[in-house]
Amino acid sequence: MRAILYRSYGPPDVLAMASVRRPAPKADEVLVRIHATSVTTADCRARSLDMPSGFGLLGRLMFGLKRPRRAVLGAEFAGIVEAVGARVDFFAPGDRVFAFPGAAFGGYADYAVISQSAAIALAPDTMALDEAVALSFGGATALDFLRGKGRIAPGDRVLIVGASGSVGSAAVQLARAFGAHVTATASPGKLAMVRGLGAEAVIDHTIEDPARARETYDIILDTSGTATYARYGASLKPGGRLLLAAADLWQILGALAARKTGGRKAIAGYAPERAEDLRFLADLATRGRFRPFVDRRFPLARAADAHRYFESALRSGNVVLTVDPA
Ligand SMILES: NC(=O)c1ccc[n+]([C@@H]2O[C@H](COP(=O)([O-])OP(=O)(O)OC[C@H]3O[C@@H](n4cnc5c(N)ncnc54)[C@H](OP(=O)(O)O)[C@@H]3O)[C@@H](O)[C@H]2O)c1
């Protein structure tokens, strides 16, 4: 089968098409014929080893000390179940599925195997696979931060710092679906897009510092890596939560050490890949409450161009790679 491989860390040019052996499903695994995968910040970090400050060693431990341990990227994929292992009972050949292997990767290929107990779910009937593929990375991260770590509730006032990216564009829609009032920040060319996703108020982060506005929030979710507790603590209501999805080590340590009053909190951490979250996101999508924002699609063979575009300032939301039949 065809796969995009990378054998060394570096710029998008390290990605190249190759022919590799098609995987066979083990007893508890599902073999998926992939229709679409995507470019995510996880793929780009694993390709470039460009990690948040203080996490360089962790990156090498995760992705491979000297060279990449897993040659096939692709943190999320969608496709049709081709075959199942002997002990698989949740899925059958022909099922339309989407999956979120995360740092286990594997989506940049014609086929991938994934355990039936990993993050895999039926794709919404109402959504094409080259759209459903982008439900998981941004959606599951936004869901874990807003609902899991942030305990979002109806009526909350929520600020999304960095609302135009993959996580942010999902967070705006999810926060609205949870009944919150959403203020969103983005660069000027992307303000209309975040408004279109449901943000009630928008802030151009290139001319206005959201931390300087008088408004206070129950939840501030930062996806941009620019937030510190020192900067945003005063913008939190009593009991408010600053959710640091993109913090470097120093921001996390600073937030832990900061004196917090009135029950305010700063929360960082990892958003895990869970099948139940994918089912929740698929249900929201079916009910028309969440639709991943897909900026551009590229064929898998142009993965390097897709990475270049993803890393440019032009890109908003998600970039999908379509996998044509071999
Ligand atoms: N903790 C976890 O488990 C977890 C999981 C997934 C992702 N992440 C991390 O979360 C972050 C976001 O991921 P993503 O895929 O959503 O990234 P992304 O698509 O690149 O989005 C980044 C966002 O940050 C904004 N931004 C960039 N520079 C800014 C600045 N100087 N001031 C304000 N906003 C700025 C961008 O807005 P404009 O383009 O409009 O400027 C964009 O909305 C990444 O660092 C990723 O590694 C963490």
The ligand as an ORCA input file, in Angstrom:
! r2SCAN-3c Opt
* xyz 0 1
  N      -2.815     19.720     25.822
  C      -3.154     18.898     24.851
  O      -3.466     17.733     25.061
  C      -3.193     19.411     23.450
  C      -3.932     18.741     22.471
  C      -3.994     19.297     21.194
  C      -3.313     20.463     20.909
  N      -2.558     21.051     21.890
  C      -1.822     22.290     21.644
  O      -2.797     23.310     21.525
  C      -2.289     24.316     20.671
  C      -3.335     24.659     19.643
  O      -3.470     23.595     18.728
  P      -4.180     23.858     17.353
  O      -4.032     22.623     16.571
  O      -5.514     24.434     17.553
  O      -3.207     24.990     16.753
  P      -3.512     26.031     15.603
  O      -4.571     25.447     14.731
  O      -2.223     26.393     15.011
  O      -4.146     27.309     16.366
  C      -3.359     28.249     17.041
  C      -4.218     29.438     17.428
  O      -3.388     30.394     18.118
  C      -3.629     31.700     17.598
  N      -2.446     32.533     17.770
  C      -1.232     32.356     17.206
  N      -0.390     33.326     17.623
  C      -1.096     34.114     18.475
  C      -0.778     35.260     19.251
  N       0.443     35.805     19.239
  N      -1.745     35.799     20.030
  C      -2.976     35.265     20.064
  N      -3.334     34.167     19.345
  C      -2.394     33.610     18.561
  C      -3.992     31.467     16.144
  O      -4.778     32.557     15.693
  P      -4.484     33.381     14.335
  O      -3.991     32.398     13.302
  O      -5.832     33.942     14.002
  O      -3.466     34.404     14.709
  C      -4.811     30.174     16.235
  O      -6.159     30.487     16.538
  C      -0.974     23.787     20.079
  O       0.109     24.349     20.791
  C      -1.055     22.295     20.339
  O       0.209     21.719     20.468
  C      -2.503     20.568     23.144
*
